[in-house]
Each structure stands twice: as C-alpha cells, then as structure tokens.
Amino acid sequence: MAEKRFSLLAGIFKALNDGEMQLDNWWEVDEYGFGGFTGLTENWVLNKPVIAAVNGLAIGGGFEMAMGCDLLIAADHVEFGLPEMPLGIVPDAGALQRLPRRIPHNIAMEMFLLGRRMTATEAAHYGLVNKVVPKEQLMDAAREWAASIAWSAPLAMQSVKEVQREIECVPLEKAFHKMRTDPMPTYRKMLKSEDAKEGVAAFVEKRNPEFKGE
C-alpha cells in the first residue's frame, strides 16, 4: 500500500474490493507521497505553471487536483462536486483548504455540507474557473494558453509562482517586504539573468526577445 497513490474515494473503494484493508483502517490508503495527491496538491516547490483542462465530472479528488493547478479551463458541460460527506468523511486533498479561499465561504460550505454540484458556468462566475469553452474546443484552448506561457522567459515564469507561493495570504505591506528581503532564489536569479537584459533590449530595439532561460 505504501507505494500507491489514490484519490481518497477511489482508493477506499479499490482497497475494500481487493481485500487489502478493512473498514476500521481505511485511512491507511491515504498515502499520497511527495507533492500530495497526484504529486500536485501539496507540491510547494513546483515552479512550472500547470493548466487544468477539465472535461466531464470533476468530483472529489478530481476537483481537488484541478484546484491545485494555476489555470483552469473547463468544458461547458463540466460539473464540480465534493461527495465525501455522505460517506462520513471529508475531502482531504486540498478542497477544505483551497475552496473557501477562492469562492464565498457560504458557497464553499454548501458544497461541503450538502454535496451539491457546481456547473462550469457557475464556477466561472465565482472565479474558480478561468474560462469555459465548448467541449470540442477544450484542448485547443488549453494548448493555446500553454503556447503563450511557453513563449515567456522561463525564469520570469517560474518567479511568478515562487513569489505568489511566498506572499499568498500575507498582508500587502509585508508582501512587498518579503519580496525585497526573503531569499526566493528563482526570483533573485531572474533579476540578474541574461533573459532580463534580453527582454529590456528587445523592447528598446522593437524586436521579439530570444529567451534562453539563463
């Protein structure tokens, strides 16, 4: 069991069916390893942007995995939900921590306590989803965003994630102070990088920059 990574619900059902555990030790399934569920939900050192392209039902662990991404595009038929309460358990891969920070507290509690599903359109209304597109356009939309991000200077792109991770939930004045005083190695490296010089030079010379990640 130690080497397996399950969503909480899928892991419980599979292990019970396989006879690998009993009802009195279901929590032992919850061994996600480094980075949390799917290596993503608790990965505090991942500096590469992650885009979620959601197609179908994002229920339980699938919803939590999507919330662990930086950008979220959903097909227009998608529904999000957290069905753990009827099973006598709670979401343990990030929903309890992330959802109330991203949508109104009472709406998050409605999803937790009543288990109601949220449509993609409603999720976009609350800012939980960046963009809603027809199903047939989903992957093209995600690839378009990925291509736009990939064109950027790698160190600047990674610095955005590093800095945001460090200053999230920090009061504004302290956030400015942390940027000036905390180590933040990628951010410091970016400030002195050749790419930073190239970006400024390209702007002055009215040409496209050629970033090398250095």
C-alpha positions as CSV (number, residue, x, y, z in Angstrom):
1,M,0.0,0.0,0.0
2,A,2.9,2.4,0.7
3,E,3.7,2.8,-2.9
4,K,0.2,3.6,-4.1
5,R,-1.3,7.0,-4.6
6,F,-5.1,7.1,-4.6
7,S,-7.8,9.7,-4.6
8,L,-9.4,9.2,-1.2
9,L,-12.7,7.8,-2.6
10,A,-11.2,5.7,-5.4
11,G,-8.6,4.3,-3.0
12,I,-11.1,3.3,-0.4
13,F,-13.3,1.5,-2.9
14,K,-10.5,-0.3,-4.7
15,A,-8.8,-1.4,-1.5
16,L,-12.0,-2.7,0.0
17,N,-12.8,-4.6,-3.2
18,D,-9.3,-6.1,-3.3
19,G,-9.4,-7.1,0.3
20,E,-6.3,-5.0,1.0
21,M,-7.9,-3.3,4.0
22,Q,-10.8,-3.4,6.4
23,L,-13.3,-0.7,7.2
24,D,-11.5,0.0,10.5
25,N,-8.3,1.1,8.8
26,W,-9.4,2.9,5.6
27,W,-7.3,5.9,6.4
28,E,-4.1,3.9,5.6
29,V,-5.0,4.2,1.9
30,D,-4.3,8.0,2.2
31,E,-0.6,7.8,1.4
32,Y,0.0,10.2,-1.4
33,G,3.7,10.7,-1.1
34,F,5.7,13.7,-2.2
35,G,3.6,16.6,-3.5
36,G,0.3,15.2,-2.2
37,F,-2.4,13.7,-4.4
38,T,-1.1,13.1,-7.9
39,G,2.1,14.8,-6.8
40,L,0.4,18.2,-7.3
41,T,-2.0,19.2,-4.5
42,E,0.8,19.7,-1.9
43,N,3.8,20.4,-4.1
44,W,5.2,23.6,-2.6
45,V,8.4,23.6,-4.8
46,L,6.8,23.2,-8.3
47,N,7.6,26.4,-10.2
48,K,6.3,25.3,-13.6
49,P,2.8,26.6,-14.4
50,V,0.1,23.9,-14.5
51,I,-3.1,24.2,-16.7
52,A,-6.1,22.0,-15.9
53,A,-8.3,21.2,-18.9
54,V,-11.4,19.7,-17.2
55,N,-13.8,17.5,-19.3
56,G,-16.6,15.7,-17.7
57,L,-17.3,15.4,-13.9
58,A,-14.6,16.7,-11.6
59,I,-15.8,15.0,-8.4
60,G,-13.9,14.5,-5.2
61,G,-10.2,14.1,-5.9
62,G,-10.5,15.2,-9.5
63,F,-11.9,18.5,-8.3
64,E,-9.1,18.9,-5.7
65,M,-6.5,18.1,-8.3
66,A,-7.9,20.8,-10.6
67,M,-7.8,23.3,-7.7
68,G,-4.1,22.5,-7.4
69,C,-3.5,23.9,-10.8
70,D,-2.6,27.5,-11.7
71,L,-5.1,27.9,-14.6
72,L,-8.3,26.1,-15.1
73,I,-10.3,25.7,-18.3
74,A,-13.5,23.7,-18.3
75,A,-15.8,22.3,-21.0
76,D,-19.3,23.8,-20.8
77,H,-20.8,20.5,-19.6
78,V,-18.5,20.1,-16.6
79,E,-19.7,19.8,-13.1
80,F,-17.6,20.1,-9.9
81,G,-18.6,18.4,-6.6
82,L,-17.4,17.0,-3.3
83,P,-19.4,13.9,-2.4
84,E,-17.5,12.8,0.7
85,M,-19.9,13.9,3.4
86,P,-22.5,11.1,2.8
87,L,-19.6,8.6,3.3
88,G,-18.8,10.1,6.8
89,I,-15.5,11.5,5.6
90,V,-14.2,14.9,4.3
91,P,-12.2,16.0,1.3
92,D,-8.5,15.6,2.3
93,A,-6.6,16.6,-0.8
94,G,-6.9,20.3,-0.7
95,A,-10.6,21.3,-1.0
96,L,-11.0,22.2,2.6
97,Q,-8.0,24.5,2.4
98,R,-8.4,25.9,-1.1
99,L,-12.1,26.2,-1.9
100,P,-13.1,28.8,0.8
101,R,-10.2,31.0,-0.3
102,R,-11.4,31.1,-3.8
103,I,-15.2,31.3,-3.6
104,P,-17.5,32.8,-0.9
105,H,-17.3,30.9,2.3
106,N,-21.0,30.1,2.4
107,I,-21.0,28.7,-1.1
108,A,-18.0,26.5,-0.2
109,M,-19.8,25.3,2.9
110,E,-22.8,24.4,0.8
111,M,-20.7,22.2,-1.4
112,F,-19.0,20.6,1.6
113,L,-22.1,20.0,3.7
114,L,-24.8,19.5,1.1
115,G,-22.7,17.9,-1.5
116,R,-24.3,19.9,-4.3
117,R,-22.6,20.1,-7.6
118,M,-21.5,23.4,-9.3
119,T,-21.6,23.9,-13.0
120,A,-18.7,25.2,-15.1
121,T,-20.6,28.4,-15.7
122,E,-21.2,29.0,-12.0
123,A,-17.6,28.1,-11.2
124,A,-16.5,30.8,-13.7
125,H,-18.9,33.3,-12.2
126,Y,-17.1,32.8,-8.8
127,G,-13.7,32.9,-10.4
128,L,-12.9,29.3,-9.7
129,V,-12.6,28.6,-13.4
130,N,-10.7,30.9,-15.7
131,K,-12.5,30.0,-18.9
132,V,-15.5,27.9,-20.1
133,V,-15.5,26.6,-23.7
134,P,-17.4,24.1,-25.7
135,K,-16.2,20.5,-25.3
136,E,-14.7,20.3,-28.8
137,Q,-12.6,23.4,-28.2
138,L,-11.2,22.4,-24.8
139,M,-7.8,21.0,-25.7
140,D,-7.2,23.7,-28.3
141,A,-7.9,26.4,-25.7
142,A,-5.5,24.7,-23.2
143,R,-2.8,24.3,-25.8
144,E,-3.1,27.9,-26.9
145,W,-2.6,29.1,-23.3
146,A,0.3,26.7,-22.8
147,A,2.0,28.0,-26.0
148,S,1.6,31.6,-24.8
149,I,3.2,30.8,-21.5
150,A,6.0,28.8,-23.1
151,W,7.0,31.8,-25.1
152,S,7.8,33.7,-21.9
153,A,11.2,33.8,-20.2
154,P,11.5,30.6,-18.1
155,L,12.9,32.3,-15.0
156,A,10.3,35.1,-15.0
157,M,7.6,32.5,-15.4
158,Q,9.0,30.4,-12.5
159,S,9.5,33.5,-10.4
160,V,5.8,34.3,-10.6
161,K,4.9,31.0,-9.0
162,E,7.7,31.2,-6.4
163,V,6.7,34.8,-5.3
164,Q,3.0,34.0,-5.3
165,R,3.6,31.0,-3.1
166,E,5.6,33.0,-0.6
167,I,3.3,36.0,-0.4
168,E,-0.1,34.4,-0.6
169,C,-2.3,35.4,2.4
170,V,0.4,37.8,3.6
171,P,-0.7,41.4,4.2
172,L,0.2,43.8,1.4
173,E,2.9,45.7,3.2
174,K,4.6,42.5,4.4
175,A,4.3,41.1,0.9
176,F,6.3,44.0,-0.5
177,H,8.9,43.5,2.3
178,K,9.2,39.8,1.7
179,M,10.0,40.4,-2.0
180,R,12.8,42.7,-1.0
181,T,14.3,40.7,1.8
182,D,13.4,36.9,1.6
183,P,15.7,34.6,-0.3
184,M,13.3,33.5,-3.1
185,P,16.3,32.0,-5.2
186,T,14.5,31.9,-8.5
187,Y,13.3,35.5,-8.2
188,R,16.8,36.7,-7.3
189,K,18.3,34.7,-10.1
190,M,15.8,36.2,-12.6
191,L,16.6,39.8,-11.6
192,K,20.3,39.2,-12.7
193,S,19.6,36.9,-15.6
194,E,20.6,37.3,-19.2
195,D,17.0,36.9,-20.1
196,A,16.1,40.0,-18.1
197,K,18.7,42.0,-20.1
198,E,17.4,40.5,-23.3
199,G,13.8,41.4,-22.6
200,V,14.7,45.1,-22.0
201,A,17.0,45.2,-25.0
202,A,14.3,43.7,-27.3
203,F,11.8,46.2,-26.1
204,V,14.1,49.1,-26.8
205,E,15.1,47.7,-30.2
206,K,11.4,46.9,-31.0
207,R,12.0,43.2,-31.8
208,N,10.9,39.9,-30.3
209,P,13.1,38.7,-27.4
210,E,15.0,35.4,-27.6
211,F,14.9,33.9,-24.2
212,K,17.3,31.1,-23.2
213,G,16.4,30.5,-19.5
214,E,19.7,32.0,-18.4
